[in-house]
């Protein structure tokens, strides 16, 4: 029901833009990121397997496994763009070994 993301497919979960499920295909067809935003536009991006760590989007390193390598690179470029946005409070991958449990405040 929305058009965010690298392929213009997303779902505005609550209808207020606070939680968006955003399709980031490439690693797998149904992969999605979760973007949690506050009223001021600050957000956190949880990009699951769109990259394996911060280093993935910083250096544009894709995983070795891909359903579609071209889409995977396109999705990773979108993750990088979002992660570098001044409104991005934090951008997190599922398998990043450097992430420690912590509280994120928006």
URTA-V266661 format. One line per field, one symbol per residue. ss: DSSP state (@ for helix, = for strand, . for the rest). phi: phi as a letter, one per 30 degrees, with the letter a starting at -180 (. if undefined). Layout:
ss = ???
phi = ???
This chain:
ss = .=.......===......=====........======.....====.@@@...@@@@@@.........@@@@@@@@@@@@@@@@...=====..............
phi = .bbdjdcibabdecicidbcccdbdkdbdcdbccccbcddjdbcccchcdacaeeeddchcdddcadaddddddddddededdddddddabbcdcddddceacccc
